[in-house]
Amino acid sequence: MKILHTADWHLGKRLLDFQRFQEQQTVLEEIIAIADREQVDLIVVAGDLFDTFNPDPRAEDLLYSTLKQLTAGGNRPVVVIAGNHDNPDRIEAQDHFGRECGIIFAGFPKTEVRAYALSCEAKLLRSAPGFIELKLPGQGAPVRLILTPYANEARMRSYFGQTSFGDELRQQLQHHWATLADTYMDAKGINLLIAHLFVMKRGGEQPEESDDERSILQVGGASVVYTDMIPPQVQYTALGHLHRYQEIAGGPSPVVYSSSPLAYSFAEADQQKYVVLVDAEPGQAVTITPIPLKTGKRLLRPRFKRVDEAVDWLKENPDCYAEITLQTPTYLTSEERRELQQAHGSLVTIIPDVRDIELPEQETTQAIDLTQSMESLFADYFKSKNKGQEPNDRLQQLFKEILATESE
């Protein structure tokens, strides 16, 4: 059985003022093409479908049209869970649409998928809170999936019957998984866990996160979920939440973050993005193949010491989003900023790294001469706050205009 694992689409997300819709559309078309080329039997999308609880209508249209195409005309089931950026009620509201197309939506950790016949040849054999078992077309063995969408602290407590946080809640989640695995998973089928959680090896190094995902460090008060909590029957754990491809150690089988399909912050600068192809058969170790995605602009953050070097680099690298840092002894003039902006259509941020300016010690302790003009006082104040740097002509002129306004 071939399974395609993807996650963290974040449809509707922007990069400051830059719209990413066309890139998202293109990379999802690439994922559809990969699924068709590899003739996968099942697709799992491990959360963060949207970037906000109330997505733009275009983002919604893109999601549901993509999911429908992934079903290959209803011949291939797609299983989708909600992430921390998704509204779980909104995700589950598409149940009727999903039923007609062969898509299964789960918004909550204990969602129980209603028994119904999928429009494709796949059959829903069994379901329980947080669990489904499917019979796929052309496959002799069933596939079993434990589904654990993200839930906030209050929901996790209500689902697992705990009023305290930390280890007790984590133990309840582990018990929930173990009960499902012991009840429904044996070596006669293919057994998967699909989750949108922060997962790490107990006692190991914390996985890298992007800037946008640091808030999930506390999942239901349990801080993190450890790989040794995963039941031994599980052959592959498909994770969403962290945006870099990584396999987390310490589990009974591969525990993998597939990565987001696009780089969404400069913390992900120059990262290669992937989907993961999983070859599985009952009772055997799976084979995983990360497939690199080729579409979408890279995010790059070079450093320079001269404006002309930065301009040359920007002109030579037009097909990326750039955050440049300029190490300079002076602040950038408006003309320099304009030259940089005109050199590149997707220059997101210019960071001046002002250094090598030391204010003489006697100036730092010098008494303020209140007999000076307001312009001189302003210049002294600016220098004291900016490592001795003189305000430029434009800033001094602006200050004079403010003084003239106050006088009027």
Residue, then its C-alpha position, 0 to 999 in steps of 0.5 A: m500500500k502506498i500512502l502520501h503524507t503531507a501537512d501544514w498547507h496554511l492556505g491564505k497565509r501571506l508573507l507580510d505584504f506579499q500574497r502567496f495564493q498563486e504559489q500555494q495553488t502551484v505547489l498543491e498542483e505539484i502534490i496532486a501530480i506526485a500522487d497520480r504519478e506514484q499511484v498512491d492508495l491513500i493520502v493523509v493531510a496532518g493539519d493546518l489546512f488554513d492559516t486562520f480560523n476564518p479563511d479567505p473564500r479563495a483559500e477555502d475554494l483552493l482547499y476543497s478543490t485540491l482535496k477533490q482532485l487528490t481523490a482522483g475522481g473518487n477512487r482514492p480516499v483522503v484523510v484530513i485532520a485539523g491543526n492548531h490554525d484550523n477551526p475544527d467545527r469548520i473542518e467537520a462541517q464539510d462532512h457531506f461534501g467529503r462523503e460524496c468525494g471519498i474524503i474523511f474529515a476529523g476536527f477533534p481528538k475524539t471525533e467519531v466518523r459516522a458510518y457511511a458508504l464512501s463514493c469510491e470503492a473504499k469502504l469504512l469498515r469500523s470507526a470509534p472516537g479517534f479511530i477509523e478502519l478502511k478497506l481500500p480498492g485493490q488492497g487485501a489488507p485494511v488500513r487502520l488510522i488513529l486520528t489526533p487533531y490538535a485541541n486546545e487545553a480545555r478540549m483536551r481536558s474534557y476529552f480525557g477527563q482530567t482537571s490537572f495538567g502535565d503528566e496526568l493528561r499525557q498519560q490519558l492521551q497515551h492510554h487512549w492511543a494504547t486502547l485503540a491500538d490494542t482493540y483494533m490494530d494487529a499484524k493483519g492490517i496496516n496501522l497508522l497514527i495521524a496527529h497534529l502535535f508537538v512531538m519529541k524524543r523523551g530526554g532528547e533535543q527539542p525539534e526546530e520550530s518556525d516562528d509561527e508555531r511556537s505557541i503550541l509548545q503547551v498541548g493541553g498542558a502536557s507540554v509535549v508528547y513523547t515518541d515512546m508514547i506511541p503504541p508498538q502496533v503503529q507502523y508509521t506516525a504522520l505528523g503535522h505542525l513543525h514546518r521542516y522535514q524531520e524524523i523524530a527518534g525514540g518511537p517504535s517506528p518512523v515518526v515524521y514531520s513531512s514539512s510544509p509545502l512552502a517556506y512561510s517565515f524566514a526561520e525556514a530560510d532556504q529549507q527544502k520542502y517535501v511530501v513523504l511517500v510511505d510504502a507499507e504492508p501488514g506486519q512489516a517495517v515501512t519504507i519512507t521516501p521524502i519527495p522534494l517539492k520543486t515549486g514555490k519561491r525560496l526564502l533567503r536572508p543574505r548579509f552584506k557590507r556594501v549597498d552595491e554588493a546587495v544590489d548586485w545579489l538582488k538582481e542576480n536572484p530575482d526568484c526568491y523572497a529576500e531578507i537582507t542584512l547590511q552591516t554598515p557604519t551609518y544608517l541607510t539613506s532613503e536613496e539607498r533603500r530605494e535603490l535596494q527596493q528597485a533591484h528586486g520585486s520580492l524584497v521583504t525586509i532590509i535590516p541595517d546592522v549598524r556597528d563599529i561606531e563607538l561614542p567617546e566616553q566623555e560624550t556619554t557623561q557630558a551635561i546637557d547644554l540647555t542654551q543650545s537651539m532645539e535643532s542642536l538638542f535634537a541632534d545630541y539626543f539622536k546621537s546619544k541613542n544611536k551610537g554617535q550617528e548624526p541624524n541625516d539631512r532628511l531627518q533634520q528637515l523633518f524635525k524643523e517642519i515639526l517645530a514650525t508646526e508647533s509654533e503655528 
